[in-house]
């Protein structure tokens, strides 16, 4: 699995590089039109949004009975998410399951927590778009009205009873044992809270880029947040495109075109794509560094050894001799 993980990372890096080189002229033009403080702020917000989503996945995994330390959960999530850049939607899931298995997490729990995290991010993204866009974007109402209708049904599907039933069927189909600890309502609400926080951070990320290219107006923060949420969901629904490349930029450009200067929406879309790709790569690099074994010096005892070869220490720490026994003939 370690060799396969390295191969997956190399493939993901290749697809990331291809997506950037393919639109290199547009990317450099987009970056020239924005200041470095703006780009740095948008990158930090992207990193924060990804971290919030990691906390949501970790909450689901802990609710299913396998709590992980934050460092371990971050490493697994950061490295496995590179799988989304490889065509198909299963590589990130497979990598996450196998990495979690190294920490004694049963496959059915990591499978269930990942599906729950994906379902909650999709449902919350549609909900965010449905709340912010119908009143601010006529283009979004016209082109994506059918997605808005799915939002309440997907949110309702996150109820623990429905989740337990659906996961039970899926696990039975793949011949895995059922979940021992069904997710509770409290766990679901906490995970959804982290997910919504992530969407808010990505919304501010998009809003900052819109301001940099001349966007303004009191409704722009809501429009930018809804535009990114809708674009992300649209990109996720395109199964073959790695990371939703193409579909995400098309949806984002469509929604932002009426409120930004000519040519500016594609600049925002490309800049957002490159910065969030960089955020994924930075996260993965940090995850690799966290997985390196630490070289700590071995503790040395302060005293020497007695005639029997036992280390000297505090007399009170030594086991007491058994008293009151009769001596043997030896």
N, C-alpha and C positions, 0 to 999 in steps of 0.2 A: 504493500500500500504506500510505503514511503516513495518508492520509485514512481508509482502512478501519480502520487501527489505532485512530485517534481515535474512530471510530464504535463499534468494539468496546468500547473503554474506557467510553464513555458508556453503552452498553447494559448493561455489567457493573455500573456504578455504579447505574444505575436498578434493576436486579434486586436488588442488595445493599440499597439503600434500601427497596425494597418488602418484602423479607424481614424487615427490622427493624421497619418501621412496621406491618406486618401483625400482629405480636405485641408491640406497643409496651408494653402494660400488663404483660404477663408479663415482658418484658425489664427494665423499670424495677423491678418487684418483685424479680426475681432479683438485680439489682445492689444493691438496698437491703439484701438479706440477707447480703451479703458485704462485707468490708472492702476499702478501696482498695489496701492493700499486697498482699492476696491476688489481686485482679484484675490488678494490675500484674505480679506474679510469673507468673501464668498467661499473660499476654500475652507476656512475655519468653520463656517456655518455648515458646510457639507459634511465635514468630519464629525461635527457635533450631532447632525441628524443621523448619520450612520451609527454612531455610538448609542443614541437613544433607541434605535431599532434593535441593536444588539441586546440592550437591557430588556426590551420586550420579549425577544426570543428566550433569553435566560430566565425570565419570569415564568414563561410557559413551561420550560424544561423543569424548573424547580417545582412547579405545581403538579407536574406529572410524576414526581418522586425522585428526580435526579438533580438536586441543586449543585451547581458548579461554582467554584471561586470565580470572582470577576475576571481575574487575569486569564484563567483557563478558557472561560466563555468568550472573552474578547479574542483570544488567539484563534480559537476554532472558527468563530464567525468571520473574522477578518480574512483568514486564508481561504476558507471555503467559498466566500463570496466572489472570488476571482472566477469561479466556475460559471458565473452568469455571462461571462464574455465569450464562452465557447458555445457555438450553436446548439440549441436544445435547452431545455429547462431543467434537466435532471442532474447536471454535473455538480452544481452547488449543493444539492440535496445529498447526493451520494458521498461527496467529500465530507460534508458536515456529519453524516452518520458514522463514517469510518473514523474520523478524528475523535468524535465523542466516544466511540467504542474503546479507544485507548484509555479513557478515564472511567471505565466500568459503567458506561451508560448503555443500557439495552437499546437495540436498534429500534424497537417499537416506540420508545420514548423520544428518541431524537427525531425519528420520522414524524411522530405526532406533533412535537413542538415546532418543527420547521414548517409543517403544513399549516399549523395554527398561526404562526408568525406571518406567513405569506397571505393567508386568508384575512387576517386582521389588517395588514397593511393595505391590501387591495380594497377591503370594505371601507376602511377609514378614509382611504384616498378618494374613493367614489363619494363618500359622505361629505368630505371637505369640498370637493368640486361641486357637488349638488347644492351645497349651502352658499358658496361664494360666487359661482359663475352665472346661474340663471338671471341674476339681477344686474350683472356687470358685463356680460358678453353675449351679444346676439348671435355671433358666429358659433359659439359653443352650444347655445340652445338649438341652433339649427342642425348642426352636424352630429352632436353627441347626446341628444336628448334621451336616447334609448339607454345609454350608460347610466344617466341620472336615475332612471327608474329602477335600476338594479340595486342602488345603494341601500334602501331600507330592508330589502330582502337579504342582502349579504350581511348587514349588521345583525339582523334577527338570527341568521344562521350561526352566529358566534355564541349563542346561548349554550351553556354547558351540556344540557340534555341532547341538543341536536349534534353538538360536537362529538360527544361520547358515542352516539349512535353511528355517525358517519365514519369516525375513526375505527370503530369496531368492524364495520363492513370492509373498509379498506385493508385492515390488518388481516382479516379472514381471507381476503382475496389473495394476499401475498403470503399466506400461510405463516403468519406470525401470531404469537399469543396476544390476548387482549390486554388492555392497559390495566395495571393494578391500581393506579391512582387517577381516576378521572379528574380532569381539571375542574376547579370550582369557579363560582361566579366572582368571588373576590380576586382570584388570580387573573381571570379574564379581564376584569375591569382595570387592574393595575397594568397588565400588558397593553391593553388598548390605550391607557393613559400615556405610556411611553411612546406608543406608535403615533398618537396624535401630536405629541411634542415633537417627534421627528418630522412630521409633515409641516408643522409650524416653522421649524428651523429651515427646512428646504424652501418654504415659502419666502422667508426673509432673504435667503440666498438668491432666489430668483428676483425678488424686488430690488435688491442691491444692484444686480446687473442691469435691470430695467432703468433704474435711476442713472446709471453710468452712461447710457446711450440716449438720454434725453427724455425719459418718461417722467410724468408727474401726475398729480391729481390725488384727491383723497381716497378714491376707490382702488388705486393701483396696488396697495399691499394685498387686498383681498383677491383682486384679479390675478396677481402674480402667484399667489399661493394656490388658488384653484387651477390656474393654467398648468403649473408644474404637477399637481396631483393628477389631473386629467391626462397629461402627457405621459406620466409614469405608468399609469394603468393601461393606457393605449399601447405603450411599448411592451408591457408585460404580456398583453394578449397576443402579440405577434410571436408565435412560438419559435420560429426559426431564427429570427434576427438576434444576434448576440447582444445582450444588454438592451434590447429594444431599439437598436440603432436604426435611424430613419423614421420609424413610426413616432418615437418620442419627439424628435425635432419637428416633424410635420404638425403634430397636434399643438405643440408649444407655439410654433410660428402662426398657426391659424388663429389661436386665441389672442395673441399679443398684437397681431397686425393692426387692428383698429385703434389701438391706444398708443402705439409707438411710431416714431418717424419712419419713413420708408427705408427699408433695408435693415432697420434695427432689430426686428424680431429674430431674424436668422443669426444675427451676431450674438444675441442673448442665448439662443438655443445652442450654438456651437461652443460658446464660452462655458456654458453650464455643463455641457457634455464633457469637455476636456478637464474642467476643474473637478468634477465628480469622479471621473476616471482616475485622475491624480490622487483623489482622496482614497479611492479603493486601493490603489497601489501603495500609498503611504500606510494605510491600515495593514495591508498584507505584510509589508516590510517590518512594521512594528510587531506583528504577530510572530514572524520568523525569529526576530531578536528575542522575544519573550520566551520562545521555546528552546533557546540555547541553554545548556546546562551551566549553572553558576559554579565557579571554581572557588570554593571556600576552604581556607586552611583548616586542617584537622585540629580540634582542640587538644592541647597538650596538658597532661596532668602536672600539677605543681610540685608533687613530691616524688620521691624515689620509690624503691621497692624494698620490702623487708626480706628477711632471710628465706621466707617461704615463697618469694616471688609475687606477693600481693602488694598492690600499690598502696603507698602511704596515704592516708587521708584522715579526716576527722574521726576521732575515736567513737563519737556518737553515731557515725554513719555505718559503723561496722556491725554486722549481725551479732547479737549477743550469744555467748556460749551457752549450751544447754547445761544447766546445773542440776545437782541432785541425783546424778546417775551413778550406778555402781561401777567401779572399775572392772574391766575384764581381765582374764588371766594373762593375755598378751601385754 
